[in-house]
Amino acid sequence: MPHLTVDYSAPLTGTFDSRALGRDLHRITEKAVGAQVAGCKTVLRPIQDGVIADGDEDVDMVHVDVAIHAGRTREAKAELAAGVLALLKERLAAGPGRRLHLSAHVSELDPATYVSHKLQASA
């Protein structure tokens, strides 16, 4: 179930293995909050236009938002956020002459308002 969204500055496109990052984010989510990897879904989106900090053109960013079902402890959510940030620091680097801002946030989905449906192809 966890939904992960990775927003990253377009200049970072091609500088990291996005599929490997997604798989590792799923494993970190499983370890920290007990979610099943089979239920994780990650979307990676390059940011074509954005303003970071004072608007300097030499700053890139990566932000990961992890949305999970409610009920996990504050400590588990903090462990998840820290694990995501550690993975980003391990996998990503600032390009020559550039700065890189990394961040992660864990939010809870309200079970009363979250709905989903899985479709299976018919034979």
N, C-alpha and C positions, 0 to 999 in steps of 0.2 A: 503494500500500500504506500509506503513513503513516496512522496513526490519531491524530486530534487530539481532545482533550476539553477543552472550555472550561466550567469551572464558574464561575458568577458569582452574586453576591448578588441575591436576588429584587428589591430596590428598583431595580436597574439595568435591569430588564426594560423594554423600549421606549425606552431612552435611547440605543441604538446600533443600527445596522443589522446584525443577526446574520448574514444571508446574505452581505453584503459583507465582513464580518469573516472569515467562513469562506473565501470566495474568496481574499482577500488572504493569509490564513494558508497556503493551498495554494501560492500563488505564492512566498511567502518560503521555504517548505519545498523547493520545486523549485529555487530559486536556491542555497540554502545546502547542500543535500545531494544534489542531482541527482535527486530523486524526481520522477516524472511526476505532473502535476496530475490527470490522469485516474484515478490510483489513490488519491488522497487522500480521506479520509473524516473529516468533522468532526461531532461531536456537541456541541451547546450546551445546558447544563443549568443552570437557575436553582436556587440553593440556597435552599430554603424555610426551613431552620433551621440555624443554625451559630453558633459562638462564635469571634470573631476577637480576637486580642490579649488585652486585659484584660477582654473581655466587654462593653465599651461598645456601646451600641446604634447609635452614629453611624458605625460602620466598615463599609464594603463591601469586597468582594474580588473579584478575577478571577484565576483560575489556569488556565494552559494547560499540558496535558501532551501532549507529542508523542512517540509511539512509532514508531520506525523500525526497519528491518532492521539488524542488526549489521554492522559493517565500516566505518562512516564514521570519519573522523579526529576526534580530540578537538577540533581547531580548527573543523571543519565543524559539529560539534554545538554548540560554543560560539557560532558565528556564527548558527546557527539560533535558539538561545535568546535571543540579543541582538536578533535581528531581530523575534522574536515580542514581546518586551518593548517594543521601540521602537514597534511597531504598536499595542500596547495603550495606550501613553502618548499616541499620536497620536489615537486614536479614542475614548478614554474619559476622563471627567472626574468628579471628586467632585461630588456634588450639593450644593446649598446646606446648609451646616452639617454636612457629612459628610466623612469621610476615606475614601481609597481605597487599598487595598493591591493591587499587581499583581505577578504572578510567572509564571515559565515554567520547565518542566523537560523535558529531552529524555532519553528512555530508549530502550534497545535491546530489540527482541524477539529471543528466542532462536530461531534458525531450526529447531532440533530440536523445539521445542514450539509454534511458531506454525503454525496451519493455517487455511485459508480455502477457501471454495467460492463460486462465482458461479452463480446460477440464472438461466436465461433462460426467459421465458414461452413455453409451447408454442403453436404456431399452431392 
